[in-house]
Amino acid sequence: MKLLRVGPVGAERPALLDETGTLRDLSELVPDIDGTLLADATALTRIREAAAAGGLPALDPAGLRTGAPLAHIGKVVCIGLNYHDHARETGAPIPDEPIVFMKAPDTVVGPDDTVLVPRGSEKTDWEVELAVVIGRTARYLETDEQARAAVAGYTIAHDVSERAFQIERGGQWDKGKNCETFNPLGPWLVTADEVADPQALGVRLWVNGELKQDGTTAEQIFPVAEVVRYLSHFMTLYPGDVINTGTPAGVAMGHPEPKPYLRAGDVVELEIDGLGRQRQELKDA
């Protein structure tokens, strides 16, 4: 299933994009798309059956905002330097273990919402990423099979980053990762049964129409199942948690000088095979 949330900020309603591309209203079946729903197999079955029966009311998408596909996110856990080609372009050594940092859930916005360039920013960068959404409580997982079973689905994350704040200002990466609007998410939460192999997805990003990132999740140093299993030994993962799994080569930081960092007025578009497409215009904060 392709689950999503549509409507004004703070008043989104749950919806489903059916096999014909028709947007269907789920608000009479479930209150929202969140961790509670993803952990409830009965509720998910009810949605599938209603969709198959064709009884869900259609929504007119014209002028309808698409919000982040997940509400009430518990935490956003991120993996840095998780693509071989990205590590090469930045001159960083291949990590022995996943590099972990956090983004606050309040950085999450809709897939087509405005992204704000922070005040004082000189190095705002783009990063298209496969995001994993957790569907069951996971702690101390031992096998990749257990890790895969904990995944409810996948979506697209734009891990916007301010490199000077992240790298040059001391302390942790979090300062360059948690600026307002720095995690557009969506458009859809695609349930895990529709993603045959999360390590075989094309990942692309454009800036002002120019292709900047054109990679594949096959380049990941630590695959999805390994990342989920690994994290479960350091923190408990709960339904509705999100994991951003890293970005392929092609970020602004990896370009020669002068590096083409983002500015107000730029338009970023990104997509992952089977997971939809995002578009953001940048404005000054």
C-alpha positions in Angstrom: 0.0 0.0 0.0 0.9 3.6 -0.5 -0.2 5.5 2.6 -0.1 9.3 2.8 -1.5 12.3 4.6 -3.1 15.2 2.9 -4.4 18.6 3.9 -3.2 21.8 5.6 -0.4 21.8 8.1 -1.6 20.4 11.3 -4.9 19.2 9.8 -3.8 16.4 7.5 -6.1 13.5 6.9 -5.0 9.8 6.3 -5.3 8.7 2.7 -4.2 5.9 0.3 -3.1 6.0 -3.3 -4.7 3.0 -5.0 -3.4 0.9 -7.9 -5.1 3.2 -10.4 -3.5 6.3 -9.0 -6.7 7.5 -7.4 -6.4 9.2 -4.0 -8.7 7.6 -1.4 -9.8 9.0 1.9 -9.1 6.8 5.0 -10.4 9.1 7.6 -13.5 7.0 8.3 -11.3 3.9 8.9 -8.3 5.2 10.9 -7.6 8.5 12.7 -4.1 8.9 11.2 -1.0 7.3 9.7 1.2 6.8 12.7 3.1 4.2 14.8 -0.1 3.1 16.4 -1.6 2.2 13.0 1.6 0.5 11.7 1.7 -1.7 14.8 -1.9 -2.8 14.4 -2.1 -5.7 11.9 -5.9 -5.8 12.1 -6.2 -2.1 11.2 -3.8 -2.5 8.2 -5.8 -5.5 7.0 -9.0 -3.5 7.3 -7.5 -0.8 5.0 -6.3 -3.4 2.5 -9.7 -5.1 2.4 -11.5 -1.7 2.0 -9.2 -0.7 -0.8 -9.7 -4.1 -2.6 -13.5 -3.7 -2.3 -13.3 -0.3 -3.9 -15.5 1.4 -1.4 -13.1 4.1 -0.2 -14.2 7.6 -1.2 -12.0 9.4 -3.7 -10.3 12.7 -3.0 -9.7 15.4 -5.5 -5.9 16.1 -5.4 -6.2 19.5 -7.1 -4.7 22.1 -4.8 -4.4 19.5 -2.0 -1.2 19.7 0.0 0.7 16.4 0.7 2.0 16.3 4.2 4.6 14.1 5.7 3.2 10.5 5.4 3.7 9.8 9.1 2.4 11.6 12.2 3.6 11.5 15.8 7.1 10.5 14.9 9.0 9.3 17.9 12.6 9.9 16.7 14.5 10.3 13.5 17.8 8.3 13.6 20.3 9.0 10.8 23.2 7.1 9.4 26.2 9.1 8.1 28.7 8.1 5.4 26.7 5.0 4.4 27.5 4.9 0.7 30.8 3.8 -0.7 30.7 6.5 -3.4 29.8 9.3 -1.0 32.7 8.3 1.3 35.0 8.4 -1.7 33.8 11.8 -2.9 34.3 13.4 0.6 37.7 11.7 1.2 36.4 10.0 4.3 37.5 6.5 5.3 34.9 3.7 5.2 33.5 3.5 8.7 33.9 0.2 10.7 30.5 0.7 12.2 27.5 2.9 11.3 27.9 6.6 12.1 24.8 7.5 14.0 23.3 11.0 14.7 19.8 12.2 15.4 17.3 14.7 13.9 14.5 16.1 15.9 11.0 15.0 14.7 10.1 18.7 14.4 12.5 19.0 11.4 10.0 16.9 9.4 7.9 18.7 6.8 5.9 17.6 3.8 7.6 16.5 0.6 6.8 19.7 -1.3 6.9 22.2 1.6 9.3 25.1 1.6 12.9 24.4 2.9 14.4 27.4 4.8 18.0 28.4 4.4 19.2 29.1 8.0 20.3 32.6 8.9 24.1 32.9 8.6 24.2 29.8 6.4 26.9 29.6 3.7 26.9 25.8 3.1 23.3 24.4 3.0 23.6 21.1 1.2 21.2 18.5 -0.2 21.0 14.7 0.5 18.4 12.3 -0.9 17.9 9.3 1.3 16.0 6.1 1.7 14.0 6.3 4.9 12.9 3.3 6.9 9.8 3.4 9.0 9.6 1.0 12.0 6.4 -1.0 12.5 7.1 -3.0 15.7 9.1 -2.5 18.8 12.7 -3.7 18.2 15.4 -4.2 20.9 18.5 -6.4 20.7 17.7 -7.9 17.3 20.0 -10.8 16.4 19.3 -11.5 12.8 18.7 -9.6 9.5 15.4 -11.5 9.3 14.2 -10.1 12.6 15.3 -6.6 11.4 13.3 -6.9 8.2 10.3 -8.0 10.2 10.5 -4.8 12.2 10.2 -2.6 9.1 6.7 -1.3 8.3 7.7 0.5 5.1 9.8 3.0 3.3 9.7 6.6 2.2 12.0 9.4 0.9 13.8 11.7 3.2 15.7 14.8 2.2 18.4 15.1 4.9 19.1 18.8 4.3 22.4 19.7 6.0 24.3 22.9 6.8 28.0 21.8 6.4 29.6 24.8 8.2 27.3 24.3 11.2 27.9 20.5 11.0 31.6 20.3 10.6 33.3 23.7 11.3 31.5 24.9 14.4 32.7 22.1 16.8 30.7 19.7 18.9 28.4 17.2 17.2 26.9 17.0 13.7 23.4 17.8 15.1 23.9 21.6 14.8 24.0 21.3 11.0 21.2 18.7 10.8 18.4 20.1 13.0 17.6 23.5 11.4 13.9 24.2 10.8 12.4 22.3 7.8 15.6 20.1 7.3 13.8 16.8 6.8 11.1 16.8 4.1 9.5 13.3 4.2 7.3 11.5 1.7 5.2 11.7 -0.4 4.1 8.1 0.5 4.8 5.5 3.1 5.1 2.4 0.9 4.5 -0.7 2.9 7.4 -3.2 3.0 5.6 -5.8 1.0 5.8 -3.5 -2.0 9.5 -3.1 -1.9 11.0 -6.4 -3.0 14.6 -5.4 -2.3 15.5 -2.1 -0.5 19.1 -2.6 -1.7 18.1 -2.3 -5.4 16.5 1.2 -5.6 17.6 4.0 -7.8 18.1 7.3 -5.9 18.2 10.7 -7.7 18.2 14.4 -6.9 18.1 17.5 -9.1 18.9 21.1 -8.3 17.3 23.7 -10.6 16.7 20.9 -13.1 20.3 19.6 -13.1 20.9 16.0 -12.0 23.2 16.1 -9.0 22.8 12.6 -7.4 22.2 9.5 -9.4 22.9 6.5 -7.2 21.6 3.2 -6.0 21.0 1.7 -2.6 23.2 -1.2 -3.7 26.1 1.2 -2.8 25.2 1.2 0.9 28.0 0.2 3.2 25.6 -1.0 5.9 22.4 -2.4 4.3 18.9 -1.6 5.7 18.6 -4.8 7.7 22.1 -4.4 9.2 21.3 -0.8 10.2 18.0 -1.7 11.9 19.7 -4.7 13.7 22.7 -2.6 14.8 20.6 0.3 16.1 18.4 -2.0 18.2 21.5 -2.8 20.3 21.9 0.9 21.3 18.4 2.1 21.5 14.9 0.7 21.4 13.1 1.3 18.1 9.4 1.9 18.3 6.6 1.9 15.8 6.6 5.3 14.0 10.4 5.8 14.4 12.2 6.8 11.2 15.7 5.9 10.1 17.4 8.0 7.4 19.9 5.5 5.8 22.4 7.8 4.2 23.0 9.5 0.8 24.9 8.6 -2.3 27.6 10.6 -4.1 26.8 14.0 -5.6 26.3 16.3 -2.6 27.5 19.9 -2.9 30.3 19.2 -0.4 31.7 16.7 -2.7 32.0 19.1 -5.7 35.2 21.1 -6.5 35.4 24.8 -5.5 33.3 26.8 -5.7 30.9 24.3 -4.2 27.3 24.8 -5.4 25.6 25.1 -2.0 21.9 25.9 -1.9 20.5 29.4 -1.8 17.1 31.0 -1.6 15.3 30.6 -4.9 16.8 27.2 -5.7 14.5 24.3 -6.4 15.4 20.7 -5.4 13.6 17.7 -6.7 14.3 14.1 -5.6 13.0 10.6 -6.2 13.5 7.0 -5.3 12.3 4.1 -7.4 8.7 3.2 -6.4 8.6 5.7 -3.5 7.5 8.8 -5.4 9.0 12.3 -5.8 9.6 15.4 -3.8 10.0 19.1 -4.8 11.0 22.0 -2.6 11.7 25.6 -3.2 14.2 27.2 -0.9 13.6 30.5 0.9 15.6 32.4 3.5 14.6 31.8 7.2 
